[in-house]
Amino acid sequence: MHIYLVGGAVRDRLLGRPVNERDYVVVGATPEAMEAAGYRAVGRDFPVFLHPRTQEEYALARTERKTARGYHGFQFNAAPDVPLEQDLERRDLTINAMAEDDGGELIDPFGGRNDLENRTLRHVSPAFAEDPVRLLRLARFAAQLAPWGFEIADETRALLRELVASGEVDALVPERVWAECEKALASPAPRRFIEVLRECGALTVLLPELEHLFGVPQPAKYHPEIDTGVHTLMVLDQATRLSDAPEVRFAALTHDLGKADTPEDILPAHHGHEERSVTHIKALAERLRIPRRYRDLAIRVARHHGLAHRLFELRPKTVMKLIEGLDALRRPENVEPFLLAVEADFRGRTGWEERPYPQADALRRAVEAAAAVSPQALIEAGYQGPQLGEALRRERIRAIAEALEGH
């Protein structure tokens, strides 16, 4: 039995990144031998075991053969006679197809270290095009490794387009698409994930709501970049700059989806795009089975970002409606993620990147003022039932007006 450290842990150590997870390949073992040594079997499709003490994953060396479309269309062979090189050959990228033995010696049959030094994302073999998940993983790696200047090899770009043209991408299951999207949203440069998908044609298949934004014009007065798709990527950049939260970044990415459906006769204006965006977000969340916390924040941002931008033009009564729309008095934790996303939208325009956004502090003051109004004094004054609710709302609107006075 020979054990090798493989994949991301080797890559990240050589790159100088923190190593958070360690995966191992075991050559020359059987499932029975692993269990006899105290490892616990957890793999469903192929033999994977957890170390009895560290709980790190140990997989038996294996080969794979394509038998049907999609992520699950593979037949695996995990046998004691499968050599390490064959196991590494089935991996996606050369930088992920390196291993270390227990003495720390690097085993690199496909030039991964050279590609690491040259900042190149390159497929290991033509078998890359057999698994559509690899396209998503490559786009995600491009986003995660963007700060190090990684670029995709030309021959790998061609293979990505082949994957899309073959229809393999159509077979991706929603949960896997979202899992990779979520990891990309948490990366240093989520914009690269979208760009890579778009360059190879996969965005049209996987996230058509985003693809359809490119080429849609906006008023140059408010959007010097004009193109709605370009604006969306700029907003995502600003959200990445302002927040590490993937929920905020997702809301930034989806806030304008309704602009793709704007009737041509009113372009470049986009009246009513807010509710159209909400409709798209709901459909997208259902299709990809996106968690509620992502969906709900995205809906609040899509529906109310315009009001937030125009805060100083609104009557106190309308500001109160905005606060109610955010459910900010019952759930004050809703406020900050919303403000981060709408600030990203405001700054996600050519030449607006460094502009101040005083609306954020003003809305915080308005929420605090409304929340500070206590119903107790009104109850003591004799209000009850519906009259109490009306009086409470009236006092909150008055408090909002005082909080925003002078703007």
Secondary structure in CASP SS format (residue, H / E / C, confidence):
PFRMAT SS
TARGET T0000
AUTHOR 0000-0000-0000
METHOD secondary structure of the structure
MODEL  1
M C 1.00
H E 1.00
I E 1.00
Y E 1.00
L E 1.00
V E 1.00
G C 1.00
G H 1.00
A H 1.00
V H 1.00
R H 1.00
D H 1.00
R H 1.00
L H 1.00
L H 1.00
G C 1.00
R C 1.00
P C 1.00
V C 1.00
N C 1.00
E C 1.00
R C 1.00
D E 1.00
Y E 1.00
V E 1.00
V E 1.00
V E 1.00
G C 1.00
A C 1.00
T C 1.00
P H 1.00
E H 1.00
A H 1.00
M H 1.00
E H 1.00
A H 1.00
A C 1.00
G C 1.00
Y C 1.00
R E 1.00
A E 1.00
V C 1.00
G C 1.00
R C 1.00
D C 1.00
F C 1.00
P C 1.00
V E 1.00
F E 1.00
L E 1.00
H C 1.00
P C 1.00
R C 1.00
T C 1.00
Q C 1.00
E C 1.00
E E 1.00
Y E 1.00
A E 1.00
L E 1.00
A C 1.00
R C 1.00
T E 1.00
E E 1.00
R E 1.00
K E 1.00
T C 1.00
A C 1.00
R C 1.00
G C 1.00
Y C 1.00
H C 1.00
G C 1.00
F E 1.00
Q E 1.00
F E 1.00
N E 1.00
A C 1.00
A C 1.00
P C 1.00
D C 1.00
V C 1.00
P C 1.00
L H 1.00
E H 1.00
Q H 1.00
D H 1.00
L H 1.00
E H 1.00
R C 1.00
R C 1.00
D C 1.00
L E 1.00
T H 1.00
I H 1.00
N H 1.00
A C 1.00
M C 1.00
A E 1.00
E E 1.00
D C 1.00
D C 1.00
G C 1.00
G C 1.00
E C 1.00
L E 1.00
I E 1.00
D C 1.00
P C 1.00
F C 1.00
G C 1.00
G H 1.00
R H 1.00
N H 1.00
D H 1.00
L H 1.00
E H 1.00
N C 1.00
R C 1.00
T E 1.00
L E 1.00
R C 1.00
H E 1.00
V C 1.00
S C 1.00
P H 1.00
A H 1.00
F H 1.00
A H 1.00
E H 1.00
D C 1.00
P C 1.00
V H 1.00
R H 1.00
L H 1.00
L H 1.00
R H 1.00
L H 1.00
A H 1.00
R H 1.00
F H 1.00
A H 1.00
A H 1.00
Q H 1.00
L C 1.00
A H 1.00
P H 1.00
W H 1.00
G C 1.00
F C 1.00
E E 1.00
I E 1.00
A C 1.00
D H 1.00
E H 1.00
T H 1.00
R H 1.00
A H 1.00
L H 1.00
L H 1.00
R H 1.00
E H 1.00
L H 1.00
V H 1.00
A H 1.00
S C 1.00
G C 1.00
E H 1.00
V H 1.00
D H 1.00
A H 1.00
L C 1.00
V C 1.00
P H 1.00
E H 1.00
R H 1.00
V H 1.00
W H 1.00
A H 1.00
E H 1.00
C H 1.00
E H 1.00
K H 1.00
A H 1.00
L H 1.00
A C 1.00
S C 1.00
P C 1.00
A C 1.00
P H 1.00
R H 1.00
R H 1.00
F H 1.00
I H 1.00
E H 1.00
V H 1.00
L H 1.00
R H 1.00
E H 1.00
C C 1.00
G C 1.00
A H 1.00
L H 1.00
T H 1.00
V H 1.00
L H 1.00
L C 1.00
P H 1.00
E H 1.00
L H 1.00
E H 1.00
H C 1.00
L C 1.00
F C 1.00
G C 1.00
V C 1.00
P E 1.00
Q C 1.00
P C 1.00
A C 1.00
K C 1.00
Y C 1.00
H C 1.00
P C 1.00
E C 1.00
I C 1.00
D E 1.00
T H 1.00
G H 1.00
V H 1.00
H H 1.00
T H 1.00
L H 1.00
M H 1.00
V H 1.00
L H 1.00
D H 1.00
Q H 1.00
A H 1.00
T H 1.00
R H 1.00
L H 1.00
S C 1.00
D C 1.00
A C 1.00
P H 1.00
E H 1.00
V H 1.00
R H 1.00
F H 1.00
A H 1.00
A H 1.00
L H 1.00
T H 1.00
H C 1.00
D C 1.00
L H 1.00
G H 1.00
K H 1.00
A H 1.00
D H 1.00
T C 1.00
P C 1.00
E H 1.00
D H 1.00
I H 1.00
L C 1.00
P C 1.00
A C 1.00
H C 1.00
H C 1.00
G C 1.00
H H 1.00
E H 1.00
E H 1.00
R H 1.00
S H 1.00
V H 1.00
T H 1.00
H H 1.00
I H 1.00
K H 1.00
A H 1.00
L H 1.00
A H 1.00
E H 1.00
R H 1.00
L H 1.00
R C 1.00
I C 1.00
P C 1.00
R H 1.00
R H 1.00
Y H 1.00
R H 1.00
D H 1.00
L H 1.00
A H 1.00
I H 1.00
R H 1.00
V H 1.00
A H 1.00
R H 1.00
H H 1.00
H H 1.00
G H 1.00
L H 1.00
A H 1.00
H H 1.00
R C 1.00
L H 1.00
F H 1.00
E H 1.00
L C 1.00
R C 1.00
P H 1.00
K H 1.00
T H 1.00
V H 1.00
M H 1.00
K H 1.00
L H 1.00
I H 1.00
E H 1.00
G H 1.00
L C 1.00
D C 1.00
A C 1.00
L C 1.00
R C 1.00
R C 1.00
P H 1.00
E H 1.00
N H 1.00
V H 1.00
E H 1.00
P H 1.00
F H 1.00
L H 1.00
L H 1.00
A H 1.00
V H 1.00
E H 1.00
A H 1.00
D H 1.00
F H 1.00
R H 1.00
G C 1.00
R C 1.00
T C 1.00
G C 1.00
W C 1.00
E C 1.00
E C 1.00
R C 1.00
P C 1.00
Y C 1.00
P C 1.00
Q H 1.00
A H 1.00
D H 1.00
A H 1.00
L H 1.00
R H 1.00
R H 1.00
A H 1.00
V H 1.00
E H 1.00
A H 1.00
A H 1.00
A H 1.00
A H 1.00
V C 1.00
S C 1.00
P H 1.00
Q H 1.00
A H 1.00
L H 1.00
I H 1.00
E H 1.00
A C 1.00
G C 1.00
Y C 1.00
Q C 1.00
G H 1.00
P H 1.00
Q H 1.00
L H 1.00
G H 1.00
E H 1.00
A H 1.00
L H 1.00
R H 1.00
R H 1.00
E H 1.00
R H 1.00
I H 1.00
R H 1.00
A H 1.00
I H 1.00
A H 1.00
E H 1.00
A H 1.00
L C 1.00
E C 1.00
G C 1.00
H C 1.00
END
